[in-house]
Amino acid sequence: MAPTGVGIIGPGAWASSSHIPVLAASPAFELRAVSTSRRASADAAAARYGVPGYHDHRDLIEHPGVDLVVVAVQVTRHFELISAALRAGKMVYSEWPLANGLAEAERLAELARTAGVRTVVGLQGRYAPEVRYARDLIHDGYVGTVLGTAMVGSGMVWGGEVASHSQAYWFDNSKGATTLTSATLHALDPLHSVLGEFDTVTANLVVGRSEATVTEDGSRIPVTAPDQVAMIGTLDSGAAASIFYRGGASRGENFRWEVNGTDGDLVLTAPWGNMQVAQLTLAGGRGTDAAVTPLTVPPSYSEDVPAELARTPAEGVAQLYAALARDLAEDTRTVPDFALALARHRLIDAVERSSASGVAQSLR
């Protein structure tokens, strides 16, 4: 197959450290265009990557060599940009969150269904080798019957400080990129991909810090986004689930996920709380073992990752693009798409409604 042409709207810090090196290393994809909101930055990106650069997203979408439009900008712009690409009949890869709220997510999912094009959402944490190996171990009976799971993590941002005013939107609940919608859901998606979905969930969202400091000038900004996220619930399997995510970082562990069963236990840990880019460690114990010990993940779980991208923040993105390439070649649909993203936005909505009402919410 000829390479799939990719155009990136928002070739900033994240895209330049993940999407672009992955595309450069993949024979299945080719970067064809970039777009930013300003002419100067578009010209700079064009010179850097050797492709056309546009300051109007419509020009990128209309580029005949662009088959897949990647949207890697603030979530408040997702609806406008994704809608335009879908209406043009282009495939779309949206960074997570898909949309700013459930209503937008519903409209985008319906637009994608009507357009009949493939979609991708950047929930790459489920592709981590340690996560996929843990899933296979559980399927093969390593822990026996899963009784419960507990996850504790840190958002790393959403603490008491933020570097610049350009990042202050993280603390505004109306902007859609919060501890709940971003860090927590990036970690919850792998949990659900391994253990199944919530049947019911009860939640408590707390704004622990009412202000944050912008370090570039020392000013203070209000915080309206919850920075303490607590959930308990029951999975479809009947297993109990407990999740707690905090804003900022912990002096203890920043990510720990346990899966406990009748015959054994699995534990995934990382020093970084944004698990979709974290370097995970998997440990396990079963039967007469008195403690968990590190488990070696077979090399086959990393075979889709170019050597230069292994153990980097781009690793999960490389796995996601590799899965998309297989889908396109084999006419399968395995990657997280807008329908899956809509289910995740419905979970966010259920969590918010539970926190506001104090009543458990059904996800059926």
Long-range contacts (C-beta under 8 A, 24 or more apart in sequence): 1-28, 1-328, 1-329, 3-27, 3-28, 3-29, 3-30, 4-28, 4-29, 4-30, 4-67, 4-68, 4-91, 4-325, 4-328, 5-29, 5-30, 5-32, 5-63, 5-65, 5-66, 5-67, 5-68, 6-30, 6-31, 6-32, 6-66, 6-67, 6-68, 6-69, 6-70, 7-31, 7-32, 7-33, 7-34, 7-35, 7-60, 7-61, 7-63, 7-66, 7-68, 7-69, 7-70, 8-33, 8-34, 8-35, 8-70, 8-72, 9-34, 9-35, 9-36, 9-57, 9-60, 9-69, 9-70, 9-71, 9-72, 9-73, 9-81, 10-35, 10-36, 10-70, 10-71, 10-72, 10-73, 11-35, 11-36, 11-45, 11-49, 11-72, 12-36, 12-72, 12-73, 14-72, 14-95, 15-70, 15-72, 17-313, 17-314, 18-313, 18-314, 18-317, 19-70, 19-72, 19-317, 20-49, 21-308, 21-309, 21-314, 22-306, 22-309, 22-314, 22-317, 22-318, 22-321, 23-321, 25-306, 25-308, 25-309, 25-318, 26-306, 26-318, 26-321, 26-322, 26-325, 28-321, 28-322, 28-325, 28-328, 28-329, 29-68, 29-321, 29-325, 32-63, 32-65, 32-66, 33-60, 33-63, 33-65, 33-66, 34-60, 35-59, 35-60, 57-81, 57-84, 58-84, 61-85, 61-88, 61-90, 62-88, 66-90, 67-91, 68-92, 68-93, 68-120, 69-93, 70-94, 70-95, 71-95, 74-169, 74-175, 74-177, 75-99, 75-100, 75-175, 75-176, 75-177, 75-181, 76-100, 76-169, 76-175, 76-176, 78-104, 78-108, 79-104, 79-107, 79-108, 82-108, 82-111, 83-107, 83-108, 83-111, 86-111, 86-112, 86-115, 86-117, 87-111, 87-115, 89-115, 89-117, 90-117, 91-117, 91-118, 91-119, 91-120, 92-117, 92-119, 92-120, 92-338, 93-119, 93-120, 93-121, 93-122, 93-324, 94-119, 94-120, 94-121, 94-122, 94-338, 94-341, 95-121, 95-122, 96-121, 96-122, 96-123, 96-182, 96-185, 96-186, 96-341, 96-344, 97-176, 97-177, 97-181, 97-182, 97-185, 97-341, 97-344, 97-345, 97-348, 98-338, 98-341, 98-342, 98-344, 98-345, 99-176, 99-341, 99-345, 100-174, 100-175, 100-176, 101-176, 101-345, 102-345, 102-346, 102-348, 102-349, 105-338, 105-341, 105-342, 105-345, 106-342, 106-345, 108-338, 108-342, 109-338, 109-339, 109-341, 109-342, 112-337, 112-338, 112-339, 113-339, 118-324, 118-327, 118-328, 118-333, 118-337, 119-337, 119-338, 120-320, 120-324, 120-335, 120-336, 120-337, 121-336, 121-337, 121-338, 121-340, 121-341, 122-317, 122-320, 122-336, 123-185, 123-186, 123-189, 123-276, 123-336, 123-340, 123-341, 123-344, 124-276, 124-316, 124-317, 124-319, 124-320, 125-186, 125-187, 125-189, 125-190, 125-275, 125-276, 125-316, 126-189, 126-190, 126-193, 126-194, 126-336, 127-316, 127-319, 127-320, 127-323, 128-190, 128-275, 128-276, 128-280, 128-315, 128-316, 128-319, 129-297, 129-301, 129-302, 130-268, 130-280, 130-281, 130-282, 130-297, 131-190, 131-193, 131-194, 131-268, 131-280, 132-301, 133-282, 133-295, 133-297, 133-298, 133-301, 134-194, 134-259, 134-266, 134-268, 134-282, 135-193, 135-194, 137-266, 137-284, 137-295, 138-194, 138-195, 138-259, 138-261, 138-266, 141-263, 142-261, 142-263, 142-264, 142-266, 142-284, 142-286, 143-259, 143-260, 143-261, 143-262, 143-263, 143-264, 143-265, 143-266, 143-284, 143-286, 144-261, 144-262, 144-263, 144-264, 144-286, 145-261, 145-262, 145-263, 146-195, 146-237, 146-239, 146-259, 146-260, 146-261, 147-239, 147-240, 147-260, 147-261, 147-262, 148-239, 148-240, 148-241, 148-242, 148-260, 149-191, 149-195, 149-235, 149-239, 149-240, 149-241, 149-242, 149-257, 149-258, 149-259, 149-260, 150-241, 150-242, 150-243, 150-256, 150-257, 150-258, 150-260, 151-187, 151-188, 151-191, 151-241, 151-242, 151-243, 151-244, 151-256, 151-257, 151-258, 152-243, 152-244, 152-245, 152-253, 152-255, 152-256, 152-257, 153-183, 153-184, 153-187, 153-244, 153-245, 153-246, 153-254, 153-255, 153-256, 153-257, 153-273, 153-275, 154-183, 154-245, 154-246, 154-247, 154-248, 154-249, 154-250, 154-254, 154-255, 154-273, 155-179, 155-182, 155-183, 155-184, 155-227, 155-245, 155-246, 155-247, 155-248, 155-273, 155-274, 156-183, 156-248, 156-249, 156-254, 156-272, 156-273, 156-274, 157-183, 157-247, 157-248, 158-183, 158-225, 158-227, 158-247, 158-248, 159-209, 159-212, 159-227, 159-247, 159-248, 159-249, 160-209, 160-212, 160-213, 160-248, 161-212, 161-213, 161-214, 161-215, 162-212, 162-213, 162-214, 162-215, 162-221, 163-214, 163-215, 163-216, 164-214, 164-215, 164-216, 165-214, 165-216, 165-217, 165-219, 168-212, 168-214, 168-221, 170-225, 171-212, 171-221, 171-222, 171-223, 171-224, 171-225, 172-224, 172-225, 173-224, 173-225, 173-226, 174-224, 175-225, 178-225, 178-226, 179-225, 179-226, 179-227, 179-228, 179-229, 179-245, 179-246, 179-247, 180-205, 180-225, 180-226, 180-229, 180-245, 180-348, 180-351, 180-352, 181-348, 183-245, 183-273, 183-274, 184-229, 184-243, 184-245, 185-344, 185-347, 185-348, 186-274, 186-275, 186-276, 187-243, 187-245, 187-255, 187-257, 187-275, 187-276, 188-243, 188-344, 188-347, 189-336, 189-344, 190-275, 191-241, 191-243, 191-257, 194-259, 195-235, 195-237, 195-239, 195-241, 195-259, 196-235, 196-236, 196-237, 196-239, 197-235, 197-236, 197-343, 197-363, 198-233, 198-234, 198-235, 198-236, 198-241, 198-347, 198-350, 198-363, 199-233, 199-234, 199-235, 199-236, 199-362, 199-363, 199-364, 200-233, 200-234, 200-360, 200-361, 200-362, 200-363, 201-231, 201-232, 201-233, 201-347, 201-350, 201-351, 201-354, 201-360, 201-361, 201-363, 202-231, 202-232, 202-233, 202-354, 202-359, 202-360, 202-361, 203-229, 203-230, 203-231, 203-232, 203-350, 203-351, 203-352, 203-354, 203-355, 203-361, 204-228, 204-230, 204-231, 204-355, 205-229, 205-230, 205-351, 205-352, 205-355, 206-230, 208-247, 209-247, 226-355, 229-351, 231-351, 233-360, 245-273, 249-273, 255-280, 263-287, 264-289, 265-292, 266-292, 267-292, 276-316, 277-313, 277-316, 279-311
